[in-house]
Amino acid sequence: MAYYTDIHAALTQSIISLDLGVPIAHENAVFDRTNKTNFIEVNSLFNREDSITKTGFSEVDGIYQITIYSKAGTSVAKSLELVDGLLTYYVNNLILSSGDQQVRVIEVERNEGRNLGGWYVIDVSVVFKSNILR
């Protein structure tokens, strides 16, 4: 079984299906920021795998990091619109799936915006858990 592949696919499909109206920079993929005013960047940050039963299940947790970029000096309206959309969709106990693999959202939070290399950046962290067979 491709557990980590399916977890990643469930998370990736969820952001694509939201159709937020801005380009998405996926991890380890070529992305050109040139001529972009707004875009989001996503990364699956797997934390740990813990055995939860004697019957062969493990619990995997991590953070689906969604970073919103707006060109510095432009309005924050689009960034805040994106934050609103993400926080409305990724709610506690939301179940995402790919194949037979289910991913449960257990917490969502955003940080304060900051300036970084010519961009205004806000991070939305989607904390997730998923059970896999060992």
Biotite code that builds the C-alpha atoms (Angstrom):
import biotite.structure as struc

atoms = struc.array([
    struc.Atom([0.000, 0.000, 0.000], chain_id="A", res_id=1, res_name="MET", atom_name="CA", element="C"),
    struc.Atom([1.107, 3.564, -0.645], chain_id="A", res_id=2, res_name="ALA", atom_name="CA", element="C"),
    struc.Atom([0.062, 5.175, 2.622], chain_id="A", res_id=3, res_name="TYR", atom_name="CA", element="C"),
    struc.Atom([2.243, 8.276, 2.545], chain_id="A", res_id=4, res_name="TYR", atom_name="CA", element="C"),
    struc.Atom([1.509, 8.718, -1.155], chain_id="A", res_id=5, res_name="THR", atom_name="CA", element="C"),
    struc.Atom([-2.237, 8.562, -0.488], chain_id="A", res_id=6, res_name="ASP", atom_name="CA", element="C"),
    struc.Atom([-2.017, 10.940, 2.489], chain_id="A", res_id=7, res_name="ILE", atom_name="CA", element="C"),
    struc.Atom([-0.111, 13.420, 0.336], chain_id="A", res_id=8, res_name="HIS", atom_name="CA", element="C"),
    struc.Atom([-2.604, 12.935, -2.514], chain_id="A", res_id=9, res_name="ALA", atom_name="CA", element="C"),
    struc.Atom([-5.587, 13.589, -0.209], chain_id="A", res_id=10, res_name="ALA", atom_name="CA", element="C"),
    struc.Atom([-4.034, 16.822, 1.042], chain_id="A", res_id=11, res_name="LEU", atom_name="CA", element="C"),
    struc.Atom([-3.002, 17.952, -2.443], chain_id="A", res_id=12, res_name="THR", atom_name="CA", element="C"),
    struc.Atom([-6.410, 17.190, -3.958], chain_id="A", res_id=13, res_name="GLN", atom_name="CA", element="C"),
    struc.Atom([-8.113, 19.137, -1.171], chain_id="A", res_id=14, res_name="SER", atom_name="CA", element="C"),
    struc.Atom([-6.274, 22.386, -1.987], chain_id="A", res_id=15, res_name="ILE", atom_name="CA", element="C"),
    struc.Atom([-6.770, 21.938, -5.736], chain_id="A", res_id=16, res_name="ILE", atom_name="CA", element="C"),
    struc.Atom([-10.500, 21.285, -5.330], chain_id="A", res_id=17, res_name="SER", atom_name="CA", element="C"),
    struc.Atom([-10.920, 24.535, -3.384], chain_id="A", res_id=18, res_name="LEU", atom_name="CA", element="C"),
    struc.Atom([-10.214, 26.419, -6.644], chain_id="A", res_id=19, res_name="ASP", atom_name="CA", element="C"),
    struc.Atom([-8.960, 29.503, -4.794], chain_id="A", res_id=20, res_name="LEU", atom_name="CA", element="C"),
    struc.Atom([-8.251, 31.450, -7.972], chain_id="A", res_id=21, res_name="GLY", atom_name="CA", element="C"),
    struc.Atom([-4.485, 31.789, -7.422], chain_id="A", res_id=22, res_name="VAL", atom_name="CA", element="C"),
    struc.Atom([-1.579, 29.669, -8.658], chain_id="A", res_id=23, res_name="PRO", atom_name="CA", element="C"),
    struc.Atom([-0.332, 26.895, -6.375], chain_id="A", res_id=24, res_name="ILE", atom_name="CA", element="C"),
    struc.Atom([3.369, 26.153, -5.898], chain_id="A", res_id=25, res_name="ALA", atom_name="CA", element="C"),
    struc.Atom([3.582, 22.452, -5.001], chain_id="A", res_id=26, res_name="HIS", atom_name="CA", element="C"),
    struc.Atom([6.553, 21.094, -3.088], chain_id="A", res_id=27, res_name="GLU", atom_name="CA", element="C"),
    struc.Atom([9.532, 20.009, -5.172], chain_id="A", res_id=28, res_name="ASN", atom_name="CA", element="C"),
    struc.Atom([7.961, 21.352, -8.370], chain_id="A", res_id=29, res_name="ALA", atom_name="CA", element="C"),
    struc.Atom([9.285, 24.150, -10.561], chain_id="A", res_id=30, res_name="VAL", atom_name="CA", element="C"),
    struc.Atom([7.306, 27.353, -9.974], chain_id="A", res_id=31, res_name="PHE", atom_name="CA", element="C"),
    struc.Atom([7.996, 30.777, -11.479], chain_id="A", res_id=32, res_name="ASP", atom_name="CA", element="C"),
    struc.Atom([7.022, 33.653, -9.160], chain_id="A", res_id=33, res_name="ARG", atom_name="CA", element="C"),
    struc.Atom([7.694, 36.199, -11.907], chain_id="A", res_id=34, res_name="THR", atom_name="CA", element="C"),
    struc.Atom([4.686, 38.375, -12.734], chain_id="A", res_id=35, res_name="ASN", atom_name="CA", element="C"),
    struc.Atom([2.656, 36.910, -9.864], chain_id="A", res_id=36, res_name="LYS", atom_name="CA", element="C"),
    struc.Atom([0.856, 39.201, -7.431], chain_id="A", res_id=37, res_name="THR", atom_name="CA", element="C"),
    struc.Atom([-0.619, 36.411, -5.297], chain_id="A", res_id=38, res_name="ASN", atom_name="CA", element="C"),
    struc.Atom([0.006, 32.686, -4.999], chain_id="A", res_id=39, res_name="PHE", atom_name="CA", element="C"),
    struc.Atom([0.044, 29.916, -2.425], chain_id="A", res_id=40, res_name="ILE", atom_name="CA", element="C"),
    struc.Atom([2.728, 27.360, -1.651], chain_id="A", res_id=41, res_name="GLU", atom_name="CA", element="C"),
    struc.Atom([1.938, 23.995, -0.070], chain_id="A", res_id=42, res_name="VAL", atom_name="CA", element="C"),
    struc.Atom([4.128, 21.492, 1.781], chain_id="A", res_id=43, res_name="ASN", atom_name="CA", element="C"),
    struc.Atom([3.295, 18.227, 3.545], chain_id="A", res_id=44, res_name="SER", atom_name="CA", element="C"),
    struc.Atom([5.356, 18.098, 6.728], chain_id="A", res_id=45, res_name="LEU", atom_name="CA", element="C"),
    struc.Atom([5.120, 14.614, 8.204], chain_id="A", res_id=46, res_name="PHE", atom_name="CA", element="C"),
    struc.Atom([5.950, 14.531, 11.896], chain_id="A", res_id=47, res_name="ASN", atom_name="CA", element="C"),
    struc.Atom([6.023, 11.018, 13.298], chain_id="A", res_id=48, res_name="ARG", atom_name="CA", element="C"),
    struc.Atom([4.591, 7.540, 13.097], chain_id="A", res_id=49, res_name="GLU", atom_name="CA", element="C"),
    struc.Atom([3.454, 5.963, 16.360], chain_id="A", res_id=50, res_name="ASP", atom_name="CA", element="C"),
    struc.Atom([2.181, 2.449, 16.909], chain_id="A", res_id=51, res_name="SER", atom_name="CA", element="C"),
    struc.Atom([-1.336, 2.689, 18.330], chain_id="A", res_id=52, res_name="ILE", atom_name="CA", element="C"),
    struc.Atom([-2.373, -0.953, 18.559], chain_id="A", res_id=53, res_name="THR", atom_name="CA", element="C"),
    struc.Atom([-0.879, -4.400, 18.772], chain_id="A", res_id=54, res_name="LYS", atom_name="CA", element="C"),
    struc.Atom([-2.751, -5.376, 15.618], chain_id="A", res_id=55, res_name="THR", atom_name="CA", element="C"),
    struc.Atom([-0.528, -3.469, 13.239], chain_id="A", res_id=56, res_name="GLY", atom_name="CA", element="C"),
    struc.Atom([-1.892, 0.066, 12.996], chain_id="A", res_id=57, res_name="PHE", atom_name="CA", element="C"),
    struc.Atom([0.229, 3.184, 13.270], chain_id="A", res_id=58, res_name="SER", atom_name="CA", element="C"),
    struc.Atom([-0.866, 6.784, 13.537], chain_id="A", res_id=59, res_name="GLU", atom_name="CA", element="C"),
    struc.Atom([0.879, 9.295, 11.296], chain_id="A", res_id=60, res_name="VAL", atom_name="CA", element="C"),
    struc.Atom([0.588, 13.004, 12.018], chain_id="A", res_id=61, res_name="ASP", atom_name="CA", element="C"),
    struc.Atom([1.890, 16.143, 10.452], chain_id="A", res_id=62, res_name="GLY", atom_name="CA", element="C"),
    struc.Atom([1.154, 19.615, 9.168], chain_id="A", res_id=63, res_name="ILE", atom_name="CA", element="C"),
    struc.Atom([-0.095, 20.593, 5.745], chain_id="A", res_id=64, res_name="TYR", atom_name="CA", element="C"),
    struc.Atom([1.570, 24.005, 5.504], chain_id="A", res_id=65, res_name="GLN", atom_name="CA", element="C"),
    struc.Atom([-0.212, 26.457, 3.209], chain_id="A", res_id=66, res_name="ILE", atom_name="CA", element="C"),
    struc.Atom([1.730, 29.677, 2.713], chain_id="A", res_id=67, res_name="THR", atom_name="CA", element="C"),
    struc.Atom([-0.017, 32.647, 1.127], chain_id="A", res_id=68, res_name="ILE", atom_name="CA", element="C"),
    struc.Atom([2.154, 35.125, -0.772], chain_id="A", res_id=69, res_name="TYR", atom_name="CA", element="C"),
    struc.Atom([1.133, 38.653, -1.823], chain_id="A", res_id=70, res_name="SER", atom_name="CA", element="C"),
    struc.Atom([3.511, 41.066, -3.489], chain_id="A", res_id=71, res_name="LYS", atom_name="CA", element="C"),
    struc.Atom([4.797, 43.492, -0.842], chain_id="A", res_id=72, res_name="ALA", atom_name="CA", element="C"),
    struc.Atom([3.142, 46.885, -1.055], chain_id="A", res_id=73, res_name="GLY", atom_name="CA", element="C"),
    struc.Atom([-0.138, 45.553, -2.462], chain_id="A", res_id=74, res_name="THR", atom_name="CA", element="C"),
    struc.Atom([-3.449, 45.229, -0.652], chain_id="A", res_id=75, res_name="SER", atom_name="CA", element="C"),
    struc.Atom([-3.802, 42.429, 1.887], chain_id="A", res_id=76, res_name="VAL", atom_name="CA", element="C"),
    struc.Atom([-7.424, 41.920, 0.811], chain_id="A", res_id=77, res_name="ALA", atom_name="CA", element="C"),
    struc.Atom([-6.678, 38.898, -1.406], chain_id="A", res_id=78, res_name="LYS", atom_name="CA", element="C"),
    struc.Atom([-4.485, 37.302, 1.292], chain_id="A", res_id=79, res_name="SER", atom_name="CA", element="C"),
    struc.Atom([-7.243, 37.683, 3.867], chain_id="A", res_id=80, res_name="LEU", atom_name="CA", element="C"),
    struc.Atom([-9.821, 36.328, 1.423], chain_id="A", res_id=81, res_name="GLU", atom_name="CA", element="C"),
    struc.Atom([-7.619, 33.253, 0.957], chain_id="A", res_id=82, res_name="LEU", atom_name="CA", element="C"),
    struc.Atom([-7.192, 32.862, 4.736], chain_id="A", res_id=83, res_name="VAL", atom_name="CA", element="C"),
    struc.Atom([-10.973, 33.047, 5.171], chain_id="A", res_id=84, res_name="ASP", atom_name="CA", element="C"),
    struc.Atom([-11.502, 30.386, 2.503], chain_id="A", res_id=85, res_name="GLY", atom_name="CA", element="C"),
    struc.Atom([-8.896, 28.057, 3.993], chain_id="A", res_id=86, res_name="LEU", atom_name="CA", element="C"),
    struc.Atom([-10.124, 28.420, 7.586], chain_id="A", res_id=87, res_name="LEU", atom_name="CA", element="C"),
    struc.Atom([-13.711, 27.858, 6.445], chain_id="A", res_id=88, res_name="THR", atom_name="CA", element="C"),
    struc.Atom([-12.829, 24.652, 4.596], chain_id="A", res_id=89, res_name="TYR", atom_name="CA", element="C"),
    struc.Atom([-10.187, 23.025, 6.820], chain_id="A", res_id=90, res_name="TYR", atom_name="CA", element="C"),
    struc.Atom([-12.191, 22.583, 10.018], chain_id="A", res_id=91, res_name="VAL", atom_name="CA", element="C"),
    struc.Atom([-11.578, 20.207, 12.913], chain_id="A", res_id=92, res_name="ASN", atom_name="CA", element="C"),
    struc.Atom([-12.594, 16.629, 12.108], chain_id="A", res_id=93, res_name="ASN", atom_name="CA", element="C"),
    struc.Atom([-12.777, 17.216, 8.338], chain_id="A", res_id=94, res_name="LEU", atom_name="CA", element="C"),
    struc.Atom([-12.051, 13.885, 6.641], chain_id="A", res_id=95, res_name="ILE", atom_name="CA", element="C"),
    struc.Atom([-10.008, 13.929, 3.429], chain_id="A", res_id=96, res_name="LEU", atom_name="CA", element="C"),
    struc.Atom([-9.332, 10.781, 1.450], chain_id="A", res_id=97, res_name="SER", atom_name="CA", element="C"),
    struc.Atom([-7.419, 9.281, -1.421], chain_id="A", res_id=98, res_name="SER", atom_name="CA", element="C"),
    struc.Atom([-8.113, 5.693, -2.317], chain_id="A", res_id=99, res_name="GLY", atom_name="CA", element="C"),
    struc.Atom([-8.843, 3.905, 0.962], chain_id="A", res_id=100, res_name="ASP", atom_name="CA", element="C"),
    struc.Atom([-6.633, 6.246, 3.000], chain_id="A", res_id=101, res_name="GLN", atom_name="CA", element="C"),
    struc.Atom([-8.394, 8.747, 5.251], chain_id="A", res_id=102, res_name="GLN", atom_name="CA", element="C"),
    struc.Atom([-6.815, 11.872, 6.702], chain_id="A", res_id=103, res_name="VAL", atom_name="CA", element="C"),
    struc.Atom([-8.446, 13.706, 9.625], chain_id="A", res_id=104, res_name="ARG", atom_name="CA", element="C"),
    struc.Atom([-7.906, 17.420, 10.235], chain_id="A", res_id=105, res_name="VAL", atom_name="CA", element="C"),
    struc.Atom([-7.389, 17.952, 13.959], chain_id="A", res_id=106, res_name="ILE", atom_name="CA", element="C"),
    struc.Atom([-6.444, 21.626, 14.154], chain_id="A", res_id=107, res_name="GLU", atom_name="CA", element="C"),
    struc.Atom([-6.090, 24.670, 11.909], chain_id="A", res_id=108, res_name="VAL", atom_name="CA", element="C"),
    struc.Atom([-4.379, 27.954, 12.689], chain_id="A", res_id=109, res_name="GLU", atom_name="CA", element="C"),
    struc.Atom([-2.830, 30.937, 10.953], chain_id="A", res_id=110, res_name="ARG", atom_name="CA", element="C"),
    struc.Atom([0.091, 33.069, 11.963], chain_id="A", res_id=111, res_name="ASN", atom_name="CA", element="C"),
    struc.Atom([0.558, 36.793, 11.791], chain_id="A", res_id=112, res_name="GLU", atom_name="CA", element="C"),
    struc.Atom([1.633, 38.132, 8.424], chain_id="A", res_id=113, res_name="GLY", atom_name="CA", element="C"),
    struc.Atom([5.247, 39.067, 7.820], chain_id="A", res_id=114, res_name="ARG", atom_name="CA", element="C"),
    struc.Atom([7.366, 40.596, 5.072], chain_id="A", res_id=115, res_name="ASN", atom_name="CA", element="C"),
    struc.Atom([9.797, 38.218, 3.433], chain_id="A", res_id=116, res_name="LEU", atom_name="CA", element="C"),
    struc.Atom([11.928, 38.965, 0.382], chain_id="A", res_id=117, res_name="GLY", atom_name="CA", element="C"),
    struc.Atom([9.503, 41.309, -1.349], chain_id="A", res_id=118, res_name="GLY", atom_name="CA", element="C"),
    struc.Atom([6.396, 39.353, -0.335], chain_id="A", res_id=119, res_name="TRP", atom_name="CA", element="C"),
    struc.Atom([3.803, 39.646, 2.416], chain_id="A", res_id=120, res_name="TYR", atom_name="CA", element="C"),
    struc.Atom([3.420, 36.092, 3.769], chain_id="A", res_id=121, res_name="VAL", atom_name="CA", element="C"),
    struc.Atom([0.775, 34.398, 5.925], chain_id="A", res_id=122, res_name="ILE", atom_name="CA", element="C"),
    struc.Atom([0.966, 30.718, 6.925], chain_id="A", res_id=123, res_name="ASP", atom_name="CA", element="C"),
    struc.Atom([-2.069, 28.522, 7.497], chain_id="A", res_id=124, res_name="VAL", atom_name="CA", element="C"),
    struc.Atom([-1.162, 25.273, 9.284], chain_id="A", res_id=125, res_name="SER", atom_name="CA", element="C"),
    struc.Atom([-3.498, 22.312, 8.878], chain_id="A", res_id=126, res_name="VAL", atom_name="CA", element="C"),
    struc.Atom([-2.589, 19.706, 11.511], chain_id="A", res_id=127, res_name="VAL", atom_name="CA", element="C"),
    struc.Atom([-3.641, 16.208, 10.459], chain_id="A", res_id=128, res_name="PHE", atom_name="CA", element="C"),
    struc.Atom([-3.599, 12.562, 11.565], chain_id="A", res_id=129, res_name="LYS", atom_name="CA", element="C"),
    struc.Atom([-4.034, 9.368, 9.615], chain_id="A", res_id=130, res_name="SER", atom_name="CA", element="C"),
    struc.Atom([-3.973, 5.671, 10.560], chain_id="A", res_id=131, res_name="ASN", atom_name="CA", element="C"),
    struc.Atom([-1.925, 3.280, 8.452], chain_id="A", res_id=132, res_name="ILE", atom_name="CA", element="C"),
    struc.Atom([-1.201, -0.455, 8.539], chain_id="A", res_id=133, res_name="LEU", atom_name="CA", element="C"),
    struc.Atom([2.355, -1.315, 9.502], chain_id="A", res_id=134, res_name="ARG", atom_name="CA", element="C"),
])
